[in-house]
Every structure is written in structure tokens, then in C-alpha cells.
């Protein structure tokens, strides 16, 4: 069965949104960062996104060129949304039915793993239902000092037990923490 891997950039104060406004963010994007993001993207053959991520990616990526852009533009994209009716970006499909049922079916299809950027409502739902297989937190050594409660990784209702499976420290100071949901968290979520 395919795995769903969530990859999320987070500041030390827990901000996962408004990344373009983070102070000094682009100072941490270096060759090691780019190589690792390429490695992660290459290990997957599909993307899973919520509507907001889809809209920002669909606006930015189609006009980009290069290996990374070519890969992301050509791969299969699943967009979970109850409000978006049509997705025009190449190879995009809107999931407008029951998210848990539809993602379960997608995971059973043949193929490589599925990559998901950002930790929002879709990721939280998948985690609660035992469908999120790995969370990679790219912890940036910055305190954003801005944003609202909805911009934070740490929100009410996100209670889950995780198991650390890997750490990587980049020369830029970014630390990548890879977690898998603990078995009892996933099974208890499915039973409730």
C-alpha cells in the first residue's frame, strides 16, 4: 500500500503558514535543502493537497521550468476540497467526496508514495483516521513572531502520539524531524 508523507516547513514558534513573510526564510534554502526536497519529490508519484495549497501551487508552478518544476507539474495531483469544483492544473483531480474513503482508495492504487505539503485541515483529518504515514517537519531556526492561531502547527484537537524515526540537520540550521504515528494512536483513531 502506498504511504502518504506530509512535508511541512515550521518555524521554532510553530508557524506553518505565511512562509513567504517569514524573516530570513530564503537564507536557509541552500543546495542541501534543494537536494533533499528533490530526493523526497522523486520518491513519490503523486501529490495530495487541500484547496489553499493547490491554489497557491497551481498559480506558481506551471510557469516554472527545470527538473523540480517539470516533475511537480507532470505528476498526479489530488485536491481535497468541498468548494473547488474544477482543477485546471495538469493531472489534477478534485476529491469532493468523503475524504477518508477517497484517500483510502487512492492509497490502495499501485504506485509510489504520495507527498503532501503543509499541515492543515486535510493533514489533520488524515492523521486522526490513521491515513497519514509519516510527518516530516522542516524546523527552521527562526521565530516568526507573527500570525494567528490558524497559522500554527499546534492547534486544539491535534492530539496524536508520534514516534521519531529520523533526524537530519542541514548546515543552514534547518533540522528535519521525521515522525510516524504511533501504532496505538492510529488504531484508536480508526476505532473512534
VOMISE-862920 format. One record per residue (C-alpha): y, z, x; residue number from 1. Coordinates in steps of 0.25 Angstrom, whole numbers, padded with zeros to 4 digits. Layout:
<site><Y>Y</Y><Z>Z</Z><X>X</X><k>NUM</k></site>
...
END
This chain:
<site><Y>0000</Y><Z>0000</Z><X>0000</X><k>1</k></site>
<site><Y>0014</Y><Z>-0003</Z><X>0005</X><k>2</k></site>
<site><Y>0023</Y><Z>0008</Z><X>0009</X><k>3</k></site>
<site><Y>0038</Y><Z>0010</Z><X>0005</X><k>4</k></site>
<site><Y>0046</Y><Z>0014</Z><X>0016</X><k>5</k></site>
<site><Y>0060</Y><Z>0020</Z><X>0014</X><k>6</k></site>
<site><Y>0070</Y><Z>0018</Z><X>0025</X><k>7</k></site>
<site><Y>0083</Y><Z>0026</Z><X>0023</X><k>8</k></site>
<site><Y>0095</Y><Z>0028</Z><X>0032</X><k>9</k></site>
<site><Y>0100</Y><Z>0042</Z><X>0031</X><k>10</k></site>
<site><Y>0112</Y><Z>0050</Z><X>0037</X><k>11</k></site>
<site><Y>0110</Y><Z>0064</Z><X>0042</X><k>12</k></site>
<site><Y>0117</Y><Z>0069</Z><X>0030</X><k>13</k></site>
<site><Y>0107</Y><Z>0062</Z><X>0021</X><k>14</k></site>
<site><Y>0115</Y><Z>0049</Z><X>0017</X><k>15</k></site>
<site><Y>0107</Y><Z>0037</Z><X>0014</X><k>16</k></site>
<site><Y>0117</Y><Z>0029</Z><X>0006</X><k>17</k></site>
<site><Y>0131</Y><Z>0023</Z><X>0010</X><k>18</k></site>
<site><Y>0125</Y><Z>0020</Z><X>0024</X><k>19</k></site>
<site><Y>0136</Y><Z>0009</Z><X>0027</X><k>20</k></site>
<site><Y>0146</Y><Z>0020</Z><X>0027</X><k>21</k></site>
<site><Y>0139</Y><Z>0030</Z><X>0036</X><k>22</k></site>
<site><Y>0147</Y><Z>0033</Z><X>0048</X><k>23</k></site>
<site><Y>0141</Y><Z>0027</Z><X>0061</X><k>24</k></site>
<site><Y>0129</Y><Z>0021</Z><X>0054</X><k>25</k></site>
<site><Y>0129</Y><Z>0008</Z><X>0061</X><k>26</k></site>
<site><Y>0130</Y><Z>0015</Z><X>0075</X><k>27</k></site>
<site><Y>0115</Y><Z>0019</Z><X>0072</X><k>28</k></site>
<site><Y>0110</Y><Z>0005</Z><X>0069</X><k>29</k></site>
<site><Y>0104</Y><Z>0000</Z><X>0083</X><k>30</k></site>
<site><Y>0093</Y><Z>-0008</Z><X>0088</X><k>31</k></site>
<site><Y>0083</Y><Z>0003</Z><X>0086</X><k>32</k></site>
<site><Y>0087</Y><Z>0005</Z><X>0071</X><k>33</k></site>
<site><Y>0087</Y><Z>-0010</Z><X>0069</X><k>34</k></site>
<site><Y>0073</Y><Z>-0012</Z><X>0075</X><k>35</k></site>
<site><Y>0067</Y><Z>-0001</Z><X>0067</X><k>36</k></site>
<site><Y>0073</Y><Z>-0006</Z><X>0054</X><k>37</k></site>
<site><Y>0067</Y><Z>-0019</Z><X>0057</X><k>38</k></site>
<site><Y>0054</Y><Z>-0013</Z><X>0060</X><k>39</k></site>
<site><Y>0054</Y><Z>-0006</Z><X>0047</X><k>40</k></site>
<site><Y>0058</Y><Z>-0018</Z><X>0039</X><k>41</k></site>
<site><Y>0048</Y><Z>-0027</Z><X>0046</X><k>42</k></site>
<site><Y>0037</Y><Z>-0017</Z><X>0042</X><k>43</k></site>
<site><Y>0040</Y><Z>-0019</Z><X>0027</X><k>44</k></site>
<site><Y>0040</Y><Z>-0032</Z><X>0018</X><k>45</k></site>
<site><Y>0048</Y><Z>-0027</Z><X>0006</X><k>46</k></site>
<site><Y>0060</Y><Z>-0018</Z><X>0003</X><k>47</k></site>
<site><Y>0061</Y><Z>-0009</Z><X>-0009</X><k>48</k></site>
<site><Y>0076</Y><Z>-0005</Z><X>-0013</X><k>49</k></site>
<site><Y>0084</Y><Z>0001</Z><X>-0024</X><k>50</k></site>
<site><Y>0095</Y><Z>-0007</Z><X>-0031</X><k>51</k></site>
<site><Y>0106</Y><Z>-0002</Z><X>-0022</X><k>52</k></site>
<site><Y>0099</Y><Z>-0004</Z><X>-0009</X><k>53</k></site>
<site><Y>0095</Y><Z>-0018</Z><X>-0014</X><k>54</k></site>
<site><Y>0109</Y><Z>-0022</Z><X>-0018</X><k>55</k></site>
<site><Y>0114</Y><Z>-0018</Z><X>-0004</X><k>56</k></site>
<site><Y>0103</Y><Z>-0025</Z><X>0004</X><k>57</k></site>
<site><Y>0104</Y><Z>-0037</Z><X>-0005</X><k>58</k></site>
<site><Y>0119</Y><Z>-0038</Z><X>-0002</X><k>59</k></site>
<site><Y>0117</Y><Z>-0036</Z><X>0013</X><k>60</k></site>
<site><Y>0104</Y><Z>-0042</Z><X>0018</X><k>61</k></site>
<site><Y>0103</Y><Z>-0057</Z><X>0012</X><k>62</k></site>
<site><Y>0115</Y><Z>-0061</Z><X>0021</X><k>63</k></site>
<site><Y>0109</Y><Z>-0055</Z><X>0033</X><k>64</k></site>
<site><Y>0101</Y><Z>-0062</Z><X>0044</X><k>65</k></site>
<site><Y>0091</Y><Z>-0058</Z><X>0055</X><k>66</k></site>
<site><Y>0077</Y><Z>-0053</Z><X>0055</X><k>67</k></site>
<site><Y>0080</Y><Z>-0040</Z><X>0047</X><k>68</k></site>
<site><Y>0088</Y><Z>-0047</Z><X>0037</X><k>69</k></site>
<site><Y>0078</Y><Z>-0058</Z><X>0035</X><k>70</k></site>
<site><Y>0067</Y><Z>-0048</Z><X>0033</X><k>71</k></site>
<site><Y>0074</Y><Z>-0040</Z><X>0023</X><k>72</k></site>
<site><Y>0079</Y><Z>-0052</Z><X>0016</X><k>73</k></site>
<site><Y>0066</Y><Z>-0058</Z><X>0014</X><k>74</k></site>
<site><Y>0057</Y><Z>-0046</Z><X>0011</X><k>75</k></site>
<site><Y>0053</Y><Z>-0042</Z><X>-0003</X><k>76</k></site>
<site><Y>0063</Y><Z>-0032</Z><X>-0009</X><k>77</k></site>
<site><Y>0060</Y><Z>-0023</Z><X>-0021</X><k>78</k></site>
<site><Y>0072</Y><Z>-0017</Z><X>-0028</X><k>79</k></site>
<site><Y>0071</Y><Z>-0005</Z><X>-0037</X><k>80</k></site>
<site><Y>0081</Y><Z>-0006</Z><X>-0048</X><k>81</k></site>
<site><Y>0083</Y><Z>-0003</Z><X>-0063</X><k>82</k></site>
<site><Y>0096</Y><Z>-0010</Z><X>-0063</X><k>83</k></site>
<site><Y>0095</Y><Z>-0022</Z><X>-0054</X><k>84</k></site>
<site><Y>0088</Y><Z>-0034</Z><X>-0061</X><k>85</k></site>
<site><Y>0089</Y><Z>-0045</Z><X>-0050</X><k>86</k></site>
<site><Y>0087</Y><Z>-0044</Z><X>-0035</X><k>87</k></site>
<site><Y>0092</Y><Z>-0057</Z><X>-0029</X><k>88</k></site>
<site><Y>0089</Y><Z>-0053</Z><X>-0014</X><k>89</k></site>
<site><Y>0077</Y><Z>-0061</Z><X>-0009</X><k>90</k></site>
<site><Y>0064</Y><Z>-0056</Z><X>-0013</X><k>91</k></site>
<site><Y>0069</Y><Z>-0045</Z><X>-0021</X><k>92</k></site>
<site><Y>0062</Y><Z>-0039</Z><X>-0033</X><k>93</k></site>
<site><Y>0068</Y><Z>-0029</Z><X>-0043</X><k>94</k></site>
<site><Y>0059</Y><Z>-0017</Z><X>-0047</X><k>95</k></site>
<site><Y>0065</Y><Z>-0013</Z><X>-0060</X><k>96</k></site>
<site><Y>0052</Y><Z>-0007</Z><X>-0066</X><k>97</k></site>
<site><Y>0046</Y><Z>0007</Z><X>-0063</X><k>98</k></site>
<site><Y>0050</Y><Z>0009</Z><X>-0048</X><k>99</k></site>
<site><Y>0037</Y><Z>0018</Z><X>-0045</X><k>100</k></site>
<site><Y>0028</Y><Z>0008</Z><X>-0052</X><k>101</k></site>
<site><Y>0034</Y><Z>-0005</Z><X>-0046</X><k>102</k></site>
<site><Y>0035</Y><Z>0001</Z><X>-0031</X><k>103</k></site>
<site><Y>0020</Y><Z>0006</Z><X>-0032</X><k>104</k></site>
<site><Y>0017</Y><Z>-0009</Z><X>-0036</X><k>105</k></site>
<site><Y>0025</Y><Z>-0014</Z><X>-0024</X><k>106</k></site>
<site><Y>0018</Y><Z>-0004</Z><X>-0014</X><k>107</k></site>
<site><Y>0005</Y><Z>-0010</Z><X>-0018</X><k>108</k></site>
<site><Y>0009</Y><Z>-0024</Z><X>-0015</X><k>109</k></site>
<site><Y>0004</Y><Z>-0030</Z><X>-0002</X><k>110</k></site>
<site><Y>0014</Y><Z>-0030</Z><X>0010</X><k>111</k></site>
<site><Y>0021</Y><Z>-0021</Z><X>0020</X><k>112</k></site>
<site><Y>0029</Y><Z>-0009</Z><X>0017</X><k>113</k></site>
<site><Y>0041</Y><Z>-0008</Z><X>0009</X><k>114</k></site>
<site><Y>0054</Y><Z>-0004</Z><X>0014</X><k>115</k></site>
<site><Y>0065</Y><Z>0004</Z><X>0007</X><k>116</k></site>
<site><Y>0079</Y><Z>0006</Z><X>0012</X><k>117</k></site>
<site><Y>0087</Y><Z>0018</Z><X>0007</X><k>118</k></site>
<site><Y>0083</Y><Z>0031</Z><X>-0001</X><k>119</k></site>
<site><Y>0088</Y><Z>0030</Z><X>-0015</X><k>120</k></site>
<site><Y>0082</Y><Z>0031</Z><X>-0029</X><k>121</k></site>
<site><Y>0071</Y><Z>0021</Z><X>-0027</X><k>122</k></site>
<site><Y>0066</Y><Z>0028</Z><X>-0014</X><k>123</k></site>
<site><Y>0067</Y><Z>0042</Z><X>-0021</X><k>124</k></site>
<site><Y>0059</Y><Z>0037</Z><X>-0033</X><k>125</k></site>
<site><Y>0048</Y><Z>0031</Z><X>-0023</X><k>126</k></site>
<site><Y>0047</Y><Z>0044</Z><X>-0015</X><k>127</k></site>
<site><Y>0046</Y><Z>0052</Z><X>-0028</X><k>128</k></site>
<site><Y>0034</Y><Z>0043</Z><X>-0032</X><k>129</k></site>
<site><Y>0027</Y><Z>0042</Z><X>-0019</X><k>130</k></site>
<site><Y>0030</Y><Z>0028</Z><X>-0016</X><k>131</k></site>
<site><Y>0039</Y><Z>0029</Z><X>-0004</X><k>132</k></site>
<site><Y>0030</Y><Z>0030</Z><X>0008</X><k>133</k></site>
<site><Y>0040</Y><Z>0032</Z><X>0019</X><k>134</k></site>
<site><Y>0055</Y><Z>0036</Z><X>0021</X><k>135</k></site>
<site><Y>0062</Y><Z>0032</Z><X>0034</X><k>136</k></site>
<site><Y>0075</Y><Z>0040</Z><X>0035</X><k>137</k></site>
<site><Y>0084</Y><Z>0034</Z><X>0046</X><k>138</k></site>
<site><Y>0093</Y><Z>0046</Z><X>0049</X><k>139</k></site>
<site><Y>0106</Y><Z>0042</Z><X>0055</X><k>140</k></site>
<site><Y>0113</Y><Z>0052</Z><X>0063</X><k>141</k></site>
<site><Y>0126</Y><Z>0052</Z><X>0054</X><k>142</k></site>
<site><Y>0132</Y><Z>0061</Z><X>0044</X><k>143</k></site>
<site><Y>0138</Y><Z>0052</Z><X>0033</X><k>144</k></site>
<site><Y>0146</Y><Z>0063</Z><X>0027</X><k>145</k></site>
<site><Y>0148</Y><Z>0055</Z><X>0014</X><k>146</k></site>
<site><Y>0140</Y><Z>0050</Z><X>0002</X><k>147</k></site>
<site><Y>0136</Y><Z>0056</Z><X>-0011</X><k>148</k></site>
<site><Y>0123</Y><Z>0063</Z><X>-0015</X><k>149</k></site>
<site><Y>0117</Y><Z>0050</Z><X>-0019</X><k>150</k></site>
<site><Y>0119</Y><Z>0045</Z><X>-0005</X><k>151</k></site>
<site><Y>0110</Y><Z>0055</Z><X>0001</X><k>152</k></site>
<site><Y>0095</Y><Z>0055</Z><X>0004</X><k>153</k></site>
<site><Y>0094</Y><Z>0069</Z><X>0000</X><k>154</k></site>
<site><Y>0095</Y><Z>0070</Z><X>-0015</X><k>155</k></site>
<site><Y>0089</Y><Z>0079</Z><X>-0026</X><k>156</k></site>
<site><Y>0076</Y><Z>0074</Z><X>-0031</X><k>157</k></site>
<site><Y>0071</Y><Z>0069</Z><X>-0017</X><k>158</k></site>
<site><Y>0061</Y><Z>0080</Z><X>-0014</X><k>159</k></site>
<site><Y>0050</Y><Z>0074</Z><X>-0006</X><k>160</k></site>
<site><Y>0041</Y><Z>0079</Z><X>0005</X><k>161</k></site>
<site><Y>0041</Y><Z>0069</Z><X>0017</X><k>162</k></site>
<site><Y>0032</Y><Z>0068</Z><X>0030</X><k>163</k></site>
<site><Y>0039</Y><Z>0064</Z><X>0043</X><k>164</k></site>
<site><Y>0031</Y><Z>0052</Z><X>0049</X><k>165</k></site>
<site><Y>0040</Y><Z>0047</Z><X>0059</X><k>166</k></site>
<site><Y>0053</Y><Z>0049</Z><X>0066</X><k>167</k></site>
<site><Y>0061</Y><Z>0039</Z><X>0075</X><k>168</k></site>
<site><Y>0074</Y><Z>0042</Z><X>0082</X><k>169</k></site>
<site><Y>0083</Y><Z>0030</Z><X>0085</X><k>170</k></site>
<site><Y>0092</Y><Z>0030</Z><X>0097</X><k>171</k></site>
<site><Y>0104</Y><Z>0029</Z><X>0087</X><k>172</k></site>
<site><Y>0101</Y><Z>0043</Z><X>0082</X><k>173</k></site>
<site><Y>0094</Y><Z>0038</Z><X>0069</X><k>174</k></site>
<site><Y>0081</Y><Z>0045</Z><X>0066</X><k>175</k></site>
<site><Y>0071</Y><Z>0039</Z><X>0057</X><k>176</k></site>
<site><Y>0062</Y><Z>0049</Z><X>0049</X><k>177</k></site>
<site><Y>0050</Y><Z>0043</Z><X>0042</X><k>178</k></site>
<site><Y>0044</Y><Z>0051</Z><X>0031</X><k>179</k></site>
<site><Y>0033</Y><Z>0049</Z><X>0022</X><k>180</k></site>
<site><Y>0032</Y><Z>0056</Z><X>0009</X><k>181</k></site>
<site><Y>0022</Y><Z>0068</Z><X>0010</X><k>182</k></site>
<site><Y>0009</Y><Z>0065</Z><X>0002</X><k>183</k></site>
<site><Y>0011</Y><Z>0077</Z><X>-0008</X><k>184</k></site>
<site><Y>0026</Y><Z>0072</Z><X>-0011</X><k>185</k></site>
<site><Y>0021</Y><Z>0058</Z><X>-0015</X><k>186</k></site>
<site><Y>0009</Y><Z>0063</Z><X>-0023</X><k>187</k></site>
<site><Y>0017</Y><Z>0073</Z><X>-0030</X><k>188</k></site>
<site><Y>0028</Y><Z>0063</Z><X>-0034</X><k>189</k></site>
<site><Y>0017</Y><Z>0054</Z><X>-0039</X><k>190</k></site>
<site><Y>0011</Y><Z>0065</Z><X>-0047</X><k>191</k></site>
<site><Y>0024</Y><Z>0069</Z><X>-0054</X><k>192</k></site>
END
